[in-house]
Amino acid sequence: MSDMRITLPGSETVTLTGQTIDKLIRAGDGDAALLYLYILKTHAQKSSSEAAIALDKSMGWIASAMAVLSRLGLVQLDGETEGDASAVSKAPFAEPREYTEHDIKQEIMSGSDFAIIVDETQRRLGKILSPDDLLRLYGIYDNLRLPPEVILQLITHCIKESAVTGDGRAPSVRYIEKAAFTWEREGIFSLERAEEYLKSLEEYKSARGEIKKVMHITGREFSATEKRYVDSWIEMGFQPGAIAIAYDRTIVKTGSLSWPYMDGIMKNWHNKKLHTEKLVLESDSGARKSTSGASTARGGWQQTTQGAHKHGEPSHEEMERMQRLLDKTKEE
């Protein structure tokens, strides 16, 4: 089998040798093949937690797939000798430990911090953890190395998030595990860092709420794609007033909410350092002209109605004439 050249979006390419393809086919392991493609696509520069998040898999899944790739000689784990010429020279991450139910039982019976974490997690979630739940929780504790107090803070956060965005049920341990991967990647290994991170999340949440108002989005949350646009505008430093002007211009120009078009406006203003309504109106002629026209129209309407009102009122001379007529009528 000849080499297979795969063209990815953006003219990016990866090459799989015929020998590598044969190995993956003979192994018949779709998980290993998927992980190998991820390794090639990311040029072996990602961590195990990043791979787990990107592929929506557990750390145990990563470990199992890595073991297959290592056995096939397609990756070289730490401590191994280099394989054939077609192999990735080094694995992008070390193989995580695999656990058994016996390992978990022994850890809990030892009275370690993990036993406290299990008890507190069951209490907060209101259920007894299944064997799979315990394996995932122990992976957070042992593989990700999150401190016990940080793990409990993470669980508290996930419960609050589920109460707000979910159907009221407690989050699954799988949901907590995915959040733990994010915390590990963000370097959250202390309560102080956790508090800073959660404060940042709240600030983003509040900002998104303000942006939803100025964009007249009600009854729903931002989609994943919309959220990426909005968060990028928040990171750029835009205030709701400026976003409202960009939204209005987008609707007028396109007839609908075109996110790419509106994002183009935002990036243009960002390059010009126009992040507030005041700066946009002062520096952007289109926005200034539109707003000025609206103000003139309002002022003209007020002047016209006031003029009409004054024109309809009787003058001082007319009032005196009417009073004389009334006096004359009384005399008669």
ABEGO torsion letter per residue (X at the ends): XBBBBBBBBGGBBBBBBAAAAAAAAAAGBAAAAAAAAAAAAAGGABBAAAAAAAAGBBAAAAAAAAAAAAAAGABBBBGBBBBBAABBABBABBBBBBBBAAAAAAAAAAGBAAAAAAAAAAAAAGBBBBAAAAAAAAAAAAAAGBBAAAAAAAAAAAAAAAAAABAGBBBBAAAAAAAAAAAAAAGBABAAAAAAAAAAAAAAAAAAAAAAAAAGBBGBBBBAAAAAAAAAAAAAGBBAAAAAAAAAAAAAAAGBBBAAAAAAAAAAAAAAGBABAAAAAAABAAAAAAAAAAAAAAAAAAAAAAAAAAAABBBAAAAAAAAAAAAAAAAX
